[in-house]
Amino acid sequence: MPFRRPLRAPSLDDGLWSRRLLSLTVAAGVVAAVAVPLLRVPRFDVDGAACGVWLMIGAQQLARRWWPRRNARLIWRLRVAGRSAVEPGLVARRSLAGWVDRVADLMWITPMWLTGLSVLPTDARWAEIARVALICGFAAWLGRTAYEEVRFTGRLALTASGIRHGRRVYDWTNIDRVAPHKRDGRIDGVRLRPKVWHSLEPAPVVGGRDTAVPEERLIAAIEHYRSRPEVLGMGLPVTAPEPAPAAGQLPTTGPVPAARPEPTTGPEPAAGPTAGR
């Protein structure tokens, strides 16, 4: 990424060690819950695993085409766990489609992993070593997934130190332009065009299908705070701005003005005496 922050060694007083210990505990529990039962199973059915691979590939492709409505808002949190600090900020949770993608990836990898185990011979010493290594690797992958879900607050966060999407953090100072990002004809995320290009990689994209907050609200919030990100670090609750209404539409955040009543005319005067006949 053009302006992704470099990795730094964690500080002892960054306030994140309790979060790290909790994440490691959850990850260790997931690894143990997956690895221990699988190590006791001697062999898997190769035909059933191969059939499951094709079924899960089809299910994953169908899940990628599902675009549920996203209408969540950025939520203020006093303690947002980021890469290197705990600070106040606005948080966007993972969307329903993002959770479905997580489950679909798991369901796709599991049959392939079972197929790899099933083709190993049962009477070779190296096969037993490879089987243990595959089981431990699969359990470690699940543990790492659980660690990342617990370690960070929300899928996306706007804080005074930058914009965090997943594990990646982007500085406010190098954002030149913010625009919707299109993929396969759909708007999927917000592109952060940098002021200074540090590499030939494309501009980073934050948000998207896996984030519950739609792109127009993310753009409004990023545009509002990119020139004054220190507002997010004051510790006082803030409300993310709403996008401007489209032309010809009334704003959705304020009351709708009442219709102006039509002017009414007074009663018609009674007919006067008729002229002499």
C-alpha positions in Angstrom: 0.0 0.0 0.0 1.3 3.5 -0.8 1.2 4.9 2.8 0.6 2.0 5.1 2.4 2.4 8.4 5.5 0.3 9.1 5.5 -2.4 11.7 6.7 -1.3 15.2 7.6 -3.3 18.3 4.8 -3.1 20.9 5.3 -0.8 23.8 4.9 -2.0 27.4 2.6 0.9 28.3 0.4 1.1 25.2 -2.7 -0.2 27.1 -3.1 -3.2 24.7 -1.6 -6.0 26.7 -4.8 -7.0 28.4 -6.4 -7.2 24.9 -3.5 -9.2 23.5 -3.7 -11.7 26.4 -7.4 -12.0 25.9 -6.9 -12.6 22.2 -4.2 -15.1 22.8 -6.4 -17.0 25.3 -9.3 -17.2 22.8 -6.9 -18.3 20.0 -5.3 -21.0 22.2 -8.8 -22.3 23.1 -9.8 -22.5 19.5 -6.5 -24.3 18.5 -7.0 -26.8 21.3 -10.7 -27.4 20.5 -9.9 -28.1 16.9 -6.5 -30.0 17.1 -7.2 -32.4 20.0 -10.3 -34.1 18.4 -8.8 -34.2 14.9 -5.6 -35.8 16.2 -7.6 -38.7 17.6 -9.4 -39.4 14.2 -7.2 -42.0 12.3 -8.4 -41.4 8.7 -11.0 -39.5 6.6 -13.1 -40.6 3.7 -11.6 -39.2 0.5 -14.8 -39.5 -1.6 -16.8 -37.5 0.9 -14.1 -34.9 1.3 -13.8 -34.4 -2.5 -17.5 -34.0 -2.8 -17.5 -31.5 0.0 -14.9 -29.5 -1.8 -17.0 -29.0 -4.9 -20.1 -28.2 -2.8 -18.3 -25.6 -0.8 -16.7 -24.0 -3.8 -20.2 -23.5 -5.3 -21.5 -22.2 -2.0 -18.7 -19.7 -1.7 -19.2 -18.3 -5.2 -22.9 -17.9 -4.4 -22.1 -16.1 -1.1 -19.8 -13.7 -2.9 -22.7 -12.6 -5.2 -24.9 -11.8 -2.2 -25.1 -8.1 -1.4 -27.3 -7.4 1.5 -28.3 -3.9 2.4 -25.9 -2.0 4.6 -27.3 0.9 6.5 -25.3 1.0 9.8 -23.7 4.1 11.2 -20.3 4.8 12.7 -20.5 4.4 16.5 -18.5 6.4 19.0 -16.2 4.3 21.3 -14.1 5.7 24.1 -11.6 2.8 23.9 -10.8 1.6 20.4 -8.1 -1.1 20.3 -5.9 -0.4 17.3 -2.4 -1.5 16.1 -0.3 0.3 18.6 -2.6 2.2 21.0 -6.0 2.4 22.7 -7.7 5.6 21.8 -11.2 7.1 21.3 -12.8 7.0 17.8 -15.6 6.0 15.5 -16.0 2.3 14.8 -17.8 0.4 12.0 -18.7 -3.2 12.7 -18.3 -6.2 10.3 -21.3 -6.6 8.0 -23.5 -9.7 7.7 -21.9 -10.3 4.3 -18.5 -10.1 5.9 -19.4 -12.8 8.5 -20.9 -15.0 5.7 -17.6 -14.6 3.8 -15.7 -15.7 6.9 -17.8 -18.8 7.3 -17.7 -19.5 3.5 -13.9 -19.4 3.6 -13.8 -21.8 6.5 -16.2 -24.2 4.8 -14.2 -24.1 1.6 -10.8 -24.7 3.2 -12.0 -27.5 5.5 -12.9 -30.0 2.8 -9.7 -29.3 0.9 -7.7 -29.8 4.1 -9.6 -33.1 4.7 -8.9 -34.2 1.2 -5.2 -33.6 1.7 -5.3 -35.7 4.9 -7.2 -38.6 3.3 -4.7 -39.2 0.5 -1.8 -39.7 3.0 -0.8 -43.4 3.4 -1.4 -45.0 6.8 1.7 -47.2 7.0 4.5 -44.6 6.4 6.3 -42.7 9.2 6.5 -39.5 7.1 2.8 -39.6 6.5 2.1 -39.5 10.2 4.4 -36.5 10.6 2.7 -34.8 7.7 -0.8 -35.5 9.1 0.1 -34.0 12.5 1.6 -30.9 10.7 -1.5 -30.4 8.6 -3.8 -30.7 11.6 -1.7 -28.3 13.6 -1.5 -25.8 10.7 -5.2 -25.9 10.2 -5.9 -25.3 13.9 -3.3 -22.5 13.9 -5.1 -20.8 11.0 -8.4 -20.9 12.9 -6.7 -19.6 16.0 -5.2 -16.7 14.1 -8.6 -15.8 12.7 -10.1 -15.8 16.2 -7.2 -13.7 17.5 -7.7 -11.0 14.9 -11.5 -10.9 15.6 -10.9 -10.3 19.3 -7.8 -8.2 19.1 -9.2 -5.2 17.2 -12.3 -3.1 17.9 -14.6 -3.3 14.9 -13.8 -3.9 11.3 -13.0 -0.3 10.5 -12.1 2.6 12.9 -11.5 6.3 12.5 -9.2 7.6 15.2 -6.8 10.6 15.6 -3.9 8.5 14.6 -5.3 7.3 11.3 -7.8 5.1 9.5 -7.7 1.4 10.4 -9.3 -1.3 8.2 -8.6 -4.7 9.6 -4.9 -4.7 10.6 -3.9 -1.9 8.2 -3.6 1.7 9.3 -3.4 4.7 7.0 -2.3 8.2 8.0 -4.6 11.2 7.6 -1.7 13.4 6.4 -1.3 11.6 3.1 -4.9 11.5 1.9 -5.4 13.7 -1.1 -8.8 12.6 -2.4 -11.6 10.2 -1.3 -13.8 8.5 -3.8 -16.0 5.4 -4.2 -14.3 2.3 -5.4 -16.0 0.2 -8.0 -15.4 -3.5 -8.5 -17.3 -5.6 -11.1 -19.7 -2.8 -11.7 -20.6 -2.3 -8.0 -19.4 0.3 -5.5 -17.3 -1.7 -3.0 -15.3 0.4 -0.6 -13.7 3.9 -0.5 -10.5 4.6 -2.3 -8.0 6.8 -0.5 -5.9 8.5 -3.1 -2.5 9.5 -1.6 -0.8 12.9 -1.9 2.6 11.3 -2.3 2.9 7.9 -4.0 5.6 5.8 -2.3 5.3 2.8 -4.6 3.5 1.6 -7.8 0.8 -0.2 -5.8 -2.8 1.0 -6.3 -4.4 3.4 -3.9 -5.7 1.6 -0.8 -9.4 0.8 -0.3 -11.2 0.8 3.0 -14.7 -0.4 3.9 -16.7 -2.2 1.3 -18.8 -5.3 1.4 -17.4 -6.6 4.7 -18.2 -3.3 6.5 -21.7 -2.6 7.8 -21.4 1.2 7.2 -22.2 2.2 3.5 -19.7 4.0 1.4 -21.5 7.4 1.3 -21.3 7.6 5.1 -17.7 6.6 5.2 -16.8 9.2 2.6 -18.7 11.9 4.5 -16.9 11.0 7.8 -13.4 10.8 6.2 -13.9 14.1 4.4 -15.1 15.7 7.6 -12.2 14.6 9.8 -9.2 14.4 7.5 -8.4 18.1 8.0 -9.0 17.9 11.8 -8.4 14.3 13.0 -7.4 15.7 16.5 -11.1 16.1 17.2 -11.4 12.3 17.4 -8.7 12.2 20.1 -10.2 14.6 22.6 -12.2 12.0 24.4 -15.5 13.8 24.0 -18.3 11.9 22.1 -18.7 12.9 18.5 -21.3 12.1 15.9 -20.3 11.1 12.4 -21.7 13.5 9.8 -24.4 12.3 7.4 -23.8 12.5 3.6 -25.4 15.5 1.9 -28.8 14.7 0.3 -29.0 14.2 -3.4 -30.3 17.0 -5.6 -34.1 17.2 -5.4 -34.3 15.3 -2.1 -35.0 16.6 1.4 -32.3 15.9 4.1 -33.0 12.8 6.2 -31.4 14.1 9.4 -33.7 17.1 10.1 -37.4 17.4 10.4 -39.3 17.6 7.1 -40.8 21.0 6.7 -44.6 21.1 6.7 -46.4 22.0 3.6 -47.4 25.6 3.2 -51.2 26.0 3.5 -53.0 27.2 0.5 -54.4 30.8 0.9 -58.1 30.8 1.5 -60.4 33.4 0.2 -63.2 35.0 2.2 -66.8 34.3 1.7 -68.3 35.6 -1.5 -70.4 38.7 -0.9 -74.1 38.2 -1.1 -75.7 39.4 -4.3 -77.0 43.0 -4.0 -80.6 44.1 -4.7 -81.4 43.6 -8.3 -82.1 46.6 -10.5 -85.6 47.6 -11.0 -87.4 45.4 -13.3 
